[in-house]
Amino acid sequence: MIKGFKDFVMRGNVVDLAVGIVIGAAFGAVVTSLVTNVINPLIAAVFGQPDLSGVLAWTVRPAEGDTPATVLSIGAFLGSALNFVLIALAVYLAVVVPMNRLAERRKSGAEPEPAAPAEDILLLTEIRDLLKR
């Protein structure tokens, strides 16, 4: 059972899906907490603002008419970019690096390749594919 689970997890599509959805969402919560509880207080101490949204923000007023003023907030964009970089770094360190190490071990022969599917499984797969047409 564990070998079957390991073979299932080591498929490329399953790992990509896990990285994109599950791990990304989990690290998203961690990074949001890091930004809210650690980085934003540091920003408040340096810039006197509670977060980056008030830093590098300008109000843009139209020249004429009844169009309301809008806010151009470079700081809010920088905050979102910081969240993205931290999440990407966490996913890279927690998933991509270990997967690359495992691929290197397999390439060098230290970790065996998963066994090819049995002949009956290949035949059933071919029948399934023919029925889909």
C-alpha positions as CSV (number, residue, x, y, z in Angstrom):
1,M,0.0,0.0,0.0
2,I,2.8,2.5,0.9
3,K,4.7,1.6,-2.3
4,G,1.5,2.2,-4.4
5,F,1.0,5.6,-2.6
6,K,4.7,6.5,-3.2
7,D,4.3,5.7,-6.9
8,F,1.1,7.7,-7.1
9,V,2.7,10.8,-5.4
10,M,5.8,10.6,-7.6
11,R,3.9,11.1,-10.8
12,G,4.6,14.5,-12.3
13,N,1.0,15.6,-12.6
14,V,0.1,14.8,-9.0
15,V,3.2,16.6,-7.7
16,D,2.4,19.7,-9.8
17,L,-1.1,19.7,-8.6
18,A,-0.1,19.4,-5.0
19,V,2.4,22.3,-5.4
20,G,-0.1,24.5,-7.1
21,I,-3.1,24.0,-4.8
22,V,-2.5,22.4,-1.5
23,I,1.0,23.6,-0.6
24,G,0.4,27.0,-2.1
25,A,-2.7,27.5,0.0
26,A,-1.1,26.3,3.2
27,F,1.9,28.5,2.7
28,G,-0.3,31.4,1.8
29,A,-1.8,31.4,5.3
30,V,1.7,31.2,6.9
31,V,3.0,34.0,4.7
32,T,0.0,36.2,5.4
33,S,0.6,35.7,9.1
34,L,4.3,36.5,8.7
35,V,3.5,39.7,6.8
36,T,0.7,40.7,9.3
37,N,2.5,39.9,12.5
38,V,6.2,40.6,11.7
39,I,6.7,42.6,8.5
40,N,3.9,45.1,9.0
41,P,5.0,46.1,12.5
42,L,8.5,46.7,11.1
43,I,7.0,48.9,8.3
44,A,5.0,50.8,10.9
45,A,8.2,51.5,12.9
46,V,10.1,52.7,9.9
47,F,7.4,54.5,7.8
48,G,4.8,55.4,10.4
49,Q,2.2,53.4,8.4
50,P,0.4,50.2,9.5
51,D,1.3,48.5,6.2
52,L,2.7,49.1,2.7
53,S,-0.6,50.3,1.3
54,G,-0.1,53.8,2.7
55,V,3.5,54.0,1.5
56,L,4.1,55.4,-1.9
57,A,0.4,56.3,-2.4
58,W,-0.8,59.3,-4.3
59,T,-4.3,60.6,-4.9
60,V,-5.0,61.2,-8.6
61,R,-7.6,63.8,-9.3
62,P,-9.1,64.3,-12.8
63,A,-8.6,67.6,-14.5
64,E,-12.3,68.3,-15.1
65,G,-15.7,66.7,-14.6
66,D,-17.5,64.8,-11.9
67,T,-15.1,61.8,-12.0
68,P,-14.0,60.9,-8.4
69,A,-10.4,60.9,-7.4
70,T,-8.5,57.6,-7.3
71,V,-5.6,56.4,-5.3
72,L,-2.4,55.2,-7.0
73,S,-0.9,52.8,-4.4
74,I,2.5,51.5,-5.3
75,G,2.9,50.3,-1.7
76,A,-0.1,48.0,-1.9
77,F,1.4,46.4,-5.1
78,L,4.8,46.0,-3.3
79,G,3.0,44.3,-0.4
80,S,1.3,41.8,-2.8
81,A,4.6,41.2,-4.6
82,L,6.3,40.5,-1.2
83,N,3.6,38.0,-0.4
84,F,4.1,36.3,-3.7
85,V,7.9,36.1,-3.4
86,L,7.6,34.7,0.1
87,I,5.1,32.0,-0.9
88,A,7.1,31.1,-4.0
89,L,10.3,30.8,-1.9
90,A,8.5,28.6,0.7
91,V,7.1,26.3,-2.0
92,Y,10.5,26.1,-3.7
93,L,12.3,25.1,-0.5
94,A,9.6,22.7,0.8
95,V,8.7,20.9,-2.4
96,V,10.9,21.6,-5.4
97,V,14.3,21.2,-3.7
98,P,13.4,17.8,-2.2
99,M,11.8,16.6,-5.5
100,N,15.0,17.6,-7.4
101,R,17.1,15.8,-4.8
102,L,15.0,12.7,-5.2
103,A,15.3,12.9,-9.0
104,E,19.1,13.2,-8.7
105,R,19.1,10.1,-6.5
106,R,17.1,8.2,-9.0
107,K,19.3,9.3,-11.8
108,S,22.4,8.1,-9.9
109,G,20.8,4.8,-9.1
110,A,20.5,5.3,-5.3
111,E,16.7,5.3,-5.6
112,P,15.0,2.8,-7.9
113,E,12.7,3.9,-10.6
114,P,9.0,3.0,-10.2
115,A,8.1,-0.2,-11.9
116,A,6.4,0.0,-15.3
117,P,2.7,-0.9,-15.4
118,A,1.8,-4.5,-15.9
119,E,0.8,-5.7,-19.3
120,D,-2.9,-6.2,-18.4
121,I,-3.0,-2.6,-17.1
122,L,-1.6,-1.4,-20.4
123,L,-4.2,-3.4,-22.3
124,L,-7.0,-2.1,-20.2
125,T,-5.7,1.5,-20.6
126,E,-5.6,1.0,-24.4
127,I,-9.2,-0.4,-24.4
128,R,-10.4,2.6,-22.3
129,D,-8.7,5.0,-24.7
130,L,-10.4,3.3,-27.7
131,L,-13.8,3.5,-26.0
132,K,-13.4,7.2,-25.4
133,R,-13.3,7.9,-29.2
